[in-house]
Structure formats: structure tokens, C-alpha cells
């Protein structure tokens, strides 16, 4: 590896290093997840102070072995405005936490960075809408997690029964039909006692279209699915991450709690 190289990446995590430096975890297409030292980043008015979470940077990096250092940086995009709303901040934090679980050090996942940036831009756009669209933020979080999990090799099987292999073809309009979610395996046709989550035909159909690039909207511009359905789909995501990555993402729980509390107020 050359002693000097250039990287473009998103800062996922920041911590203190020594008295005035920062330690950042950077997601890039070239190197996956990389830990870098940013000298003097905690000094007042330092040129390196822009090395902050949710900032897309171009970096000049030096070092051959051990902890490499950032010599220069340029801000390409800051997602700091996501912090204006608790929901968008929680959603963004959940996506960065999930990305760190999915990407190993110096082992890039093709397409993950561009997908993460796309979803952060969508969340940022939602944070500027007045009145704030809580349902869309919740739905965007579900879809983005689904996309990242698939890219990272932990996609949720939503097209076939995990027990029989039969297609999961939801019979829309048959409200007695159910499928059951088993976090270790996937979906099973039928209502199983003790299942983590049960979905009706319209809920499963909604989940099955989320791998598409865009969220599903009606012709009148309204988001498909009520808030309670998106909360149920978020639970599917949470159960799957816990079962397969052996971690809970606290930011997803914060998002869930925020949405529920706001709903109770109204």
C-alpha cells in the first residue's frame, strides 16, 4: 500500500484520540470500513474539525501500517441537518450503525456506500418538509435497512416460505390469510403460535415491493400503508438484525418509541 492515498467516504463514527486528535471510522468504496487518526481535529478552529459523523469527505491519507493519518480533508457533503428532527436523526444513526455491522475493516461491500448516501439524502429531504411527515421517515427507515441488509449478505427472504419453499403469494382481499415471521429463518405460510410477527396479505405485499428503489406512493401522493403497518414492518427488521447480526440497534428502538409516543399524543 502506498504511503499516501486519497479516499472519499462517509464518516460513520467519531471518538477522541489523545488530547487533540480524533479517531474516525470511514466507509469508502475502496477500503470498506477504515479507522483513521485526524490530527488536531478537536482543537478550536482546526481545519480538521469537519471530520464529524454523517459527513462525506475527500481525504488525503498517509501511512503504511498501523493507524493511518489524515493529512488533508475536504467536505463534499454534510448531513448535519438530519439532527433537526429526532426521527430523522434516529433513522440516520440506525443506518450508520447497521453499515458498521455489515462492513468489515478493509473489506468493501460494492454499492453499500452509494445506497447509504442515497437514503441519507432522502431522510434529509424529509426533515425539511413542513409539516413533518413521520410516516414517510418511518417507511424510509424500513426500506433503507432492507436495502442495506441485502447488500451486506443478510437479506430477508420475502418471496418464498422458509419451510416449504412455496412462493409467498399474498392473496389480497383474503383477510383470514396470514404468514408468520420466524426471525431465524424467514416467513412461513399460516398463523403460527408464538411467531414474532404475523402479517396479513396487504402487509406482506407492501414488504415485498420495498426492494424497489423508491417508496410506494399512491397516485395522489399518499404513502401506501398506515403508520401501524410500518411499525410492524420495522419490528420485522429489528428481529432479523438481532437474530442474524446478534445486535440490537438502539436508534431503531428510539425511532419506534418516538413514533408511538407522537401517535399517542394525537
C-alpha positions in Angstrom: 0.0 0.0 0.0 1.3 3.4 -0.9 2.3 5.7 2.0 -0.1 8.4 0.5 -3.6 7.8 -1.0 -6.9 9.6 -1.4 -10.2 8.3 -0.2 -13.8 9.5 -0.5 -16.0 8.2 2.2 -18.7 8.8 4.9 -17.7 9.3 8.5 -19.8 6.8 10.4 -18.3 7.2 13.9 -16.0 9.6 15.7 -14.2 9.3 19.0 -11.4 11.1 20.9 -7.8 10.2 20.3 -5.1 11.7 22.6 -5.6 15.2 23.7 -6.5 17.0 20.5 -7.0 14.3 17.8 -10.0 12.3 16.6 -10.4 8.7 15.6 -12.9 8.3 12.8 -14.5 5.2 11.2 -14.8 5.9 7.5 -16.9 4.0 4.9 -15.5 4.0 1.4 -15.8 2.1 -1.8 -12.1 1.4 -1.9 -11.4 0.1 1.6 -14.8 -0.7 3.2 -14.5 0.4 6.9 -11.3 2.2 7.8 -10.2 3.7 11.1 -8.1 6.8 10.7 -6.5 9.4 13.0 -7.3 13.0 12.4 -4.6 15.1 14.0 -5.7 18.3 15.7 -9.4 17.8 14.9 -10.5 18.8 18.4 -8.6 22.0 18.5 -10.6 25.2 18.2 -10.8 26.5 14.6 -8.8 23.5 13.3 -9.1 22.8 9.6 -9.6 19.2 10.5 -12.7 19.9 12.7 -15.0 19.0 9.9 -14.3 15.3 10.5 -17.7 14.7 12.1 -20.3 11.9 11.9 -22.5 11.9 8.8 -20.0 13.9 6.8 -19.0 12.8 3.3 -15.3 13.7 2.9 -12.4 13.6 0.5 -9.3 12.7 2.4 -5.6 12.6 1.8 -4.3 9.7 4.0 -0.8 8.8 4.9 0.8 5.8 6.5 1.7 2.2 5.5 1.0 0.2 8.6 -0.9 0.7 11.9 -3.2 3.6 12.3 -3.0 5.8 9.2 -3.4 9.6 9.5 -5.5 12.2 7.6 -3.3 14.9 6.2 -5.9 17.0 4.5 -9.7 16.8 4.1 -12.4 18.4 2.1 -16.2 18.3 2.9 -18.2 17.0 -0.1 -21.5 16.8 1.8 -22.7 17.2 5.3 -25.8 15.6 6.6 -25.9 17.6 9.8 -29.4 18.9 9.2 -30.7 15.4 9.9 -30.4 16.3 13.6 -33.2 18.9 13.3 -35.8 16.1 13.9 -35.4 13.3 16.4 -36.9 10.8 13.9 -34.5 11.6 11.1 -31.5 11.6 13.4 -32.5 8.3 14.9 -33.0 6.8 11.4 -29.7 8.1 10.2 -27.9 6.8 13.3 -29.6 3.4 12.7 -28.3 3.3 9.1 -24.7 4.1 10.2 -24.8 1.5 13.0 -26.1 -1.1 10.6 -23.5 -0.3 8.0 -20.7 -0.8 10.6 -22.2 -4.2 11.4 -22.2 -5.2 7.7 -18.8 -4.0 6.5 -15.6 -5.4 7.7 -12.3 -3.4 8.0 -10.6 -3.2 4.6 -13.3 -5.4 3.0 -15.6 -3.2 0.9 -19.2 -4.1 0.1 -20.0 -3.0 -3.5 -22.8 -0.5 -3.7 -23.3 -0.1 0.0 -21.8 3.4 0.3 -23.8 4.8 -2.6 -27.0 3.2 -1.3 -26.4 4.6 2.2 -25.8 8.1 0.8 -29.0 7.9 -1.3 -31.1 7.1 1.8 -29.5 9.8 3.9 -30.3 12.3 1.2 -33.9 11.1 1.2 -34.1 11.4 5.0 -32.6 14.9 4.8 -35.3 15.9 2.3 -38.0 14.5 4.6 -36.6 16.6 7.5 -37.2 19.8 5.6 -40.8 19.0 4.7 -43.4 21.1 6.7 -45.5 19.7 8.2 -43.0 16.9 9.1 -44.0 13.5 7.6 -43.4 11.0 10.4 -44.8 8.1 8.4 -42.5 8.7 5.4 -39.5 8.8 7.7 -40.5 5.5 9.3 -41.2 3.9 5.9 -37.9 5.2 4.6 -36.0 3.7 7.5 -37.6 0.3 6.9 -36.8 0.3 3.2 -33.2 1.5 3.7 -32.5 -1.2 6.3 -33.9 -3.8 3.9 -31.6 -2.5 1.1 -28.5 -2.4 3.3 -29.1 -5.9 4.7 -29.5 -7.3 1.2 -26.2 -5.7 0.0 -24.4 -6.9 3.1 -25.4 -10.5 2.6 -28.2 -10.7 5.2 -31.3 -10.1 3.0 -34.6 -11.1 4.5 -36.2 -13.9 2.3 -39.6 -12.4 1.5 -40.6 -14.3 -1.7 -40.9 -17.9 -0.5 -42.0 -19.9 2.5 -38.9 -20.8 4.5 -40.4 -24.2 5.4 -41.9 -25.4 2.1 -40.2 -23.3 -0.5 -43.6 -22.4 -1.9 -44.0 -18.8 -3.3 -45.2 -16.2 -0.8 -48.1 -15.0 -3.0 -50.3 -12.9 -0.7 -54.0 -13.3 -1.6 -55.1 -9.7 -1.5 -58.6 -9.4 0.0 -58.4 -12.6 1.9 -58.2 -11.1 5.4 -58.2 -14.6 7.1 -54.8 -15.4 5.4 -51.6 -14.9 7.5 -47.9 -15.5 7.2 -45.7 -15.8 10.3 -42.2 -14.4 10.7 -39.6 -16.6 12.3 -36.5 -14.4 13.0 -34.0 -17.2 12.5 -35.5 -18.4 9.2 -38.0 -16.1 7.5 -41.7 -16.3 6.7 -43.9 -19.3 6.9 -47.4 -19.5 5.4 -50.0 -19.7 8.1 -50.6 -18.3 11.6 -48.1 -20.0 13.9 -48.5 -19.7 17.6 -45.6 -17.8 19.1 -44.4 -16.2 15.9 -42.5 -12.9 16.4 -44.8 -11.1 13.9 -47.8 -12.1 11.8 -48.6 -10.3 8.5 -51.8 -10.2 6.5 -51.8 -10.2 2.7 -51.6 -6.4 2.2 -48.8 -6.1 4.8 -46.7 -8.8 3.1 -47.3 -7.3 -0.3 -46.1 -4.0 0.9 -42.9 -5.6 2.3 -42.3 -7.4 -1.0 -42.2 -4.2 -3.0 -39.7 -2.4 -0.7 -36.6 -3.9 -2.5 -37.5 -1.5 -5.4 -35.6 1.8 -5.5 -38.4 4.1 -4.3 -41.0 4.1 -1.6 -44.6 3.1 -2.7 -46.9 6.0 -3.1 -50.5 6.2 -4.4 -51.3 8.3 -7.4 -52.5 11.1 -5.1 -49.1 11.3 -3.5 -50.0 9.5 -0.3 -47.7 6.8 1.2 -49.0 3.3 0.9 -49.7 1.7 4.3 -50.7 3.3 7.7 -48.3 4.0 10.5 -49.2 0.9 12.4 -48.2 -1.3 9.5 -44.9 0.4 9.0 -44.2 -0.1 12.8 -44.9 -3.8 12.3 -42.5 -4.0 9.4 -39.9 -2.2 11.5 -40.3 -4.9 14.1 -39.5 -7.5 11.4 -36.3 -5.6 10.6 -35.4 -5.4 14.3 -36.0 -9.1 14.9 -34.0 -10.1 11.8 -31.0 -7.9 12.8 -31.0 -9.3 16.4 -31.1 -12.9 15.1 -28.5 -12.7 12.4 -26.1 -10.0 13.5 -26.6 -10.6 17.2 -27.0 -6.9 17.9 -29.8 -4.5 18.8 -29.8 -1.2 17.1 -30.8 1.3 19.8 -31.5 4.0 17.2 -34.3 1.9 15.7 -35.9 1.5 19.1 -35.7 5.2 19.6 -37.4 5.8 16.3 -40.1 3.3 17.1 -40.7 4.9 20.6 -40.8 8.4 19.1 -43.4 7.4 16.5 -45.6 5.6 19.1 -45.4 8.4 21.6 -46.3 11.0 19.0 -49.2 8.8 17.9 -50.5 8.5 21.5 -50.4 12.3 21.8 -52.7 12.7 18.8 
